Amino acid sequence: MKKIKYYYNTHTLRFEKIEVPLHVKLLRVFGFVAASLVSASVIFFIAGRLIESPEAKLLRIQNDDWKDNYAVLQERTRQLEMQMQELEDRDNSVYRSIFESQPIPDSARVKDNEVKQEVKLIQKMGETDLVKSMSAQLNNLSLRIAYQSKSFNEIDDMVKNKEKLLAAIPAIQPVSNKRLKRIASGFGNRVDPVYKVTKFHAGLDFTAPIGTPIYATADGTIKTANFNAGGYGNHVIINHGYGYETLYGHMVKIKARQGQSVKRGEVIGYVGSTGKSTGPHCHYEVHRNGHPVDPIYYFYNDLTPEQYDRLLKLAAASNQSLD
């Protein structure tokens, strides 16, 4: 039974019934509902923070596992990259140096393999940041491994052709010089015999009587065998492969012919004084990858260490060249 409340009215000196207006009742109901909703929200928020749902707990465990696995993969990838870097360094600084081959620039190792479709398959893994990062690292590593494999195949071919390489390197003097008295002018800046000014002399001058045999200093193919009126006169150029070429100038007579294959020690012509020459001699040059180098460092097949040391001193003397 609903209780009826009264209050004492001092004006009428009577007890009168308390009447609650409708809008007050509505406000009370609204306040109760609002307070209930706020309380429920606070309770659900606290419960959501402190108490995990089974789905959230499973996702958290999976996420932790993925992070742990990613850290392990990252460390393994880092170790593989270090091993790959060591292999690339050995490839450039050891293996290719042994066979006198040009080192491979790092940019070429990747660019040469960008067209390979198989290395792109790894990019289909997913779109999360973790997967993208790992995909990029593995993709780069795959490119480097593929190119390194190609490089080692090339080195394997070099090993098989090592005997040909050694035969293609200039290793003897172009004329007989047992007494080491025939080097008249060395490599470097020398006084020009015609213009009497200091000019770069790109080879060695070997004095010898006209008709003295001139020998190929390494195996190769005759690239040029003709007359040049303004410079070397009757001269021969031999392409030895592997970046090596040799030039023999001022011959009185050329024996070799263009396109002919020659062996080290084979006679290719005879000493003369044709072209720009002030006396009978053989002007001899060695070119490595298109650039002249000092031939004195390529006489290791027919000299003892003592003879070689003496030859170095003779070639280093500052004097006038013969051409």
SULMOKA-V545970 format. One record per backbone hydrogen bond with DSSP energy under -1.0 kcal/mol. NH is the residue of the N-H (numbers start at 0). CO is the residue of the C=O. If there is no record, write none. Layout:
# SULMOKA-V545970
nh=(NH	NH)
co=(CO	CO)
This chain:
# SULMOKA-V545970
nh=(6	8	12	13	15	17	24	25	26	27	28	29	30	31	32	33	34	35	36	37	38	39	40	41	42	43	44	45	46	47	48	49	50	56	57	58	59	60	61	62	63	64	65	66	67	68	69	70	71	72	73	74	75	76	77	78	79	80	81	82	83	84	85	86	87	88	89	90	91	92	93	94	95	97	98	99	100	108	110	111	112	115	119	120	122	123	124	131	132	133	134	135	136	137	138	139	140	141	142	143	144	145	146	147	148	149	150	151	152	153	154	155	156	157	158	159	160	161	164	165	166	167	170	179	183	184	187	189	190	191	195	198	200	203	204	205	206	210	211	213	214	215	218	219	220	221	222	223	225	227	232	234	235	236	237	238	239	243	244	245	246	247	248	249	250	251	254	255	258	259	261	264	265	267	268	269	270	275	276	277	280	281	282	283	284	286	287	288	290	292	296	297	300	307	308	309	310	311	312	313	314	315	320)
co=(15	13	8	8	6	4	20	21	22	23	24	25	26	27	28	29	30	31	32	33	34	35	36	37	38	39	40	41	42	43	44	45	46	52	53	54	55	56	57	58	59	60	61	62	63	64	65	66	67	68	69	70	71	72	73	74	75	76	77	78	79	80	81	82	83	84	85	86	87	88	89	89	90	93	94	96	95	104	106	107	109	112	116	117	119	120	121	127	128	129	130	131	132	133	134	135	136	137	138	139	140	141	142	143	144	145	146	147	148	149	150	151	152	153	154	155	156	158	160	161	162	163	216	176	204	204	200	198	318	196	191	189	187	283	184	281	181	270	208	268	173	265	166	261	238	259	236	236	234	232	227	225	247	223	245	220	243	240	286	237	284	235	282	231	233	269	267	267	221	256	219	215	262	213	213	252	211	230	274	321	271	205	248	203	246	244	290	242	287	285	293	294	170	303	304	305	306	307	308	309	310	311	190)
